[in-house]
């Protein structure tokens, strides 16, 4: 099973810090399976212009192909101006409408205010649902106060991250079992 963690911003460090820690928990759950962290700050992405994702080359082609090849994706996003960053929205625009069909998706959000949890509920989840993702309903929301010197200092946040990794693994295994049973019905 291929797992990709995507840092959905090109600025700041908190989302990357959170996903680096999350990657450790995910690697424990998925053992020898492929786990990759993609930080959009490390890539030069083109803006979506409506082309098929296969037509993009370079970094844009690489990132979109990695997401399309993944069985599990964990989207990490900060909240800017009470909304998703444009870089993450661009990723969604680069992909086809049903790009997340058959993929289990988890969410990690970093924000400056406790009220920004609504961004995941009212903006991110509807996009993921539209793109046909199997969304793990619980997600990790991390506030500014939970960080100090580029590390997470709140043990409860770390516990929730570990639990999210467990929930993602459980849902991915269940989804694969259901899909295998459906595939057996075709008899070829």
C-alpha positions in Angstrom: 0.0 0.0 0.0 1.4 3.4 -1.0 0.9 6.2 1.5 1.6 9.9 0.7 1.6 12.7 3.2 1.2 16.1 1.4 2.3 19.4 3.0 -0.2 21.7 1.3 1.6 24.9 1.6 4.9 26.5 0.5 5.4 28.8 3.5 5.7 28.3 7.2 7.0 25.3 9.2 4.2 24.1 11.4 2.4 21.9 8.9 5.7 20.3 7.8 6.6 19.7 11.4 3.3 18.1 12.1 3.5 15.8 9.0 7.1 14.8 9.7 5.8 13.5 13.1 2.7 12.0 11.5 5.0 10.2 9.0 6.7 8.4 11.9 3.3 7.2 13.3 2.2 6.1 9.8 5.4 4.2 9.1 4.8 2.2 12.3 1.2 1.3 11.1 2.1 0.5 7.5 5.4 -1.3 8.3 7.2 -2.1 5.0 4.7 -0.3 2.8 5.9 2.8 0.9 5.4 6.0 2.9 6.4 9.3 1.3 6.3 12.9 2.5 5.8 15.6 -0.2 6.4 19.1 0.9 5.1 21.5 -1.8 7.8 24.0 -0.7 10.3 21.7 -2.3 8.7 21.7 -5.7 8.0 24.2 -8.5 4.3 23.6 -9.4 2.5 25.1 -12.3 -1.0 26.6 -11.9 -3.8 24.3 -13.1 -4.9 25.3 -16.6 -7.4 22.6 -17.2 -5.1 20.0 -18.8 -5.2 16.3 -17.9 -2.8 15.7 -15.0 -0.8 13.3 -17.3 0.1 16.2 -19.6 2.0 18.1 -16.9 5.8 17.6 -16.8 8.5 18.3 -14.2 7.5 18.8 -10.6 3.9 19.2 -11.3 3.7 15.9 -13.2 5.7 14.2 -10.4 3.5 15.4 -7.6 0.2 14.7 -9.3 1.4 11.2 -10.4 2.5 10.4 -6.8 -1.0 11.4 -5.5 -2.7 9.4 -8.2 -0.6 6.3 -7.5 -1.3 6.5 -3.7 -3.7 4.2 -1.9 -3.7 6.5 1.2 -3.2 10.3 1.3 -2.8 12.5 4.4 -3.4 16.1 3.5 -1.7 18.6 5.9 -2.8 22.2 5.6 -2.5 25.4 7.5 -5.3 27.8 7.7 -4.7 31.2 6.0 -7.3 33.9 6.1 -9.9 31.4 7.5 -9.4 29.3 4.4 -7.2 26.7 2.6 -4.0 27.9 1.1 -4.1 28.4 -2.7 -1.3 25.9 -3.2 -3.5 23.1 -1.8 -6.5 24.2 -3.8 -4.2 24.2 -6.9 -3.3 20.6 -6.2 -7.0 19.7 -6.2 -7.5 21.7 -9.4 -4.6 19.8 -11.1 -6.3 16.4 -10.4 -9.3 14.9 -12.2 -12.7 15.2 -10.4 -12.7 11.5 -9.3 -8.9 11.5 -8.4 -9.5 10.3 -4.9 -11.9 7.4 -5.8 -10.7 4.4 -3.8 -8.2 6.3 -1.7 -8.4 6.6 2.0 -7.7 10.2 3.1 -6.7 11.7 6.4 -6.4 15.3 7.5 -4.0 17.3 9.7 -4.7 21.0 10.1 -2.6 23.7 11.7 -4.1 27.0 12.6 -3.8 30.0 14.8 -7.3 29.9 16.3 -9.5 27.2 17.7 -12.3 28.5 15.5 -10.5 27.6 12.3 -11.5 23.9 12.8 -14.4 24.9 10.6 -12.1 25.1 7.6 -11.7 21.3 7.6 -15.4 20.7 8.2 -16.8 23.3 5.7 -14.1 23.5 3.0 -11.7 20.6 2.9 -14.1 17.7 3.6 -16.6 18.8 0.9 -13.8 19.0 -1.7 -12.5 15.5 -0.7 -16.0 14.1 -0.7 -16.6 15.6 -4.2 -13.4 13.9 -5.4 -14.7 10.6 -4.0 -12.3 10.1 -1.2 -12.9 7.6 1.6 -12.4 10.2 4.4 -11.3 9.2 7.8 -13.8 11.3 9.7 -11.6 12.2 12.7 -8.8 14.5 11.9 -6.0 16.2 13.9 -6.4 20.0 14.5 -3.3 21.7 15.9 -3.3 25.2 17.3 -0.4 27.7 17.4 -0.1 27.2 21.2 0.7 23.5 20.7 4.0 24.3 19.0 7.3 25.6 20.5 10.7 25.8 18.7 9.5 23.9 15.6 8.1 20.9 17.6 4.8 19.9 19.0 4.7 20.2 22.8 1.2 19.1 23.5 1.1 15.4 24.4 -2.6 15.2 23.6 -1.9 16.3 20.0 0.7 13.6 19.7 -1.8 11.0 21.0 -4.4 12.2 18.5 -1.8 11.9 15.7 -1.0 8.4 16.7 -4.6 7.5 16.9 -5.3 9.0 13.4 -2.5 6.8 12.0 -4.2 3.8 13.5 -7.6 4.8 12.2 -6.2 5.4 8.7 -4.6 2.0 8.7 -7.8 0.3 9.9 -9.9 2.1 7.3 -7.4 1.3 4.5 -7.3 -2.4 5.4 -11.1 -2.5 5.6 -11.5 -0.7 2.3 -9.1 -3.1 0.6 -10.9 -6.1 1.9 -14.3 -4.7 0.7 -12.8 -3.9 -2.7 -11.2 -7.4 -3.0 -14.6 -9.0 -2.2 -16.3 -6.8 -4.8 -13.6 -7.8 -7.4 -14.2 -11.5 -6.7 -17.8 -11.1 -7.8 -16.7 -10.4 -11.3 -14.9 -13.8 -11.6 -12.1 -12.7 -13.8 
